[in-house]
Structure formats: C-alpha cells, structure tokens
Amino acid sequence: MSDEVLKLIPLSPTYVPDNEILKTAVARVREYFPKAERIEMEISESPQFIDPGSNLERITCPICNAVLEDGWWQDAMDKASENGFRDLAVELPCCGQKTTLNDLRYQWPAGFAQFSIEIHNPEAEDPEAVLPDLADFLGSPLRIIRAHY
Ligand SMILES: [Zn+2]
C-alpha cells in the first residue's frame, strides 16, 4: 500500500515560529484533517530538503524554463549540504542567472525548511483549504508539498 503525506512548510527556509505557536498550529491542522492517519511536526537545526517522494518528476529553471539535469542538481545539493543548506545560492547552468535551490521549479513542489507539519494519509477533499488560516497563524506564507511513497 502506498502512502500520501502532505507537508506544510514556510516559504522561507530559515523561518521557525516559536514552539507554542507550532503546537497550536498542529492542533489546528488536526481540525482540518479529522480523518488523517497521523499528524507530525518536524523541526531541525538547519534547513532540510522537504521532498515530494516519488512525485518529484523533474526540476526546471524558474527563469528560462529549461529542464535541469539530475546530475547538476545532485552536485548543487551536495555542495549546499556541506554548510547545512544555509546557503542555497546557485548559478543556473541553462541561462547563467543566479537563484537559490529553494526557488527552482520542482514538479511536484518541494522546498527547504527548518520545520514542517506532515499529515499522513490526509483523506481530505480540499487540503489547500488549510493554507490561508494556517499561514496567517504561523506568520508566514506556506508551501504545500504532496508527497507519495
Ligand atoms: Zn535557466
């Protein structure tokens, strides 16, 4: 059996609200997903790559739309991991422009974050309905990652 995991992360890779806010946020998320198998919060000391599992089909340039090669991306990830993903700056191989690993166009979406709220098997018709309220509460716009394992 496969698993769906919805991951909610802030747009900024280093944004972490304080603990009390996070705990309340998880309680709010639970109200939106009463049928979810479980809801977890992950916090880390430095940004982590929050992946969409097997839903990651390709990565494209946010500026010229070129498809980025896996090898280039892996090298960039290895380099960024050396400093705990605190510096995500990259120069694009396609058009030579500068951007960050967090701003690449992941299909499906992925991103970097120091906290995530993960909803296992959410069984919700409209999971994005949680976003406006939660973004407001957490004080940051959010990205929703739909992972499949
Ligand atoms: Zn490009």
Residues whose N, C-alpha, C, O or C-beta is under 5 A from the ligand:
A	BS01	ZN	C61 I63 C64 N65 A66 L92 C94 C95
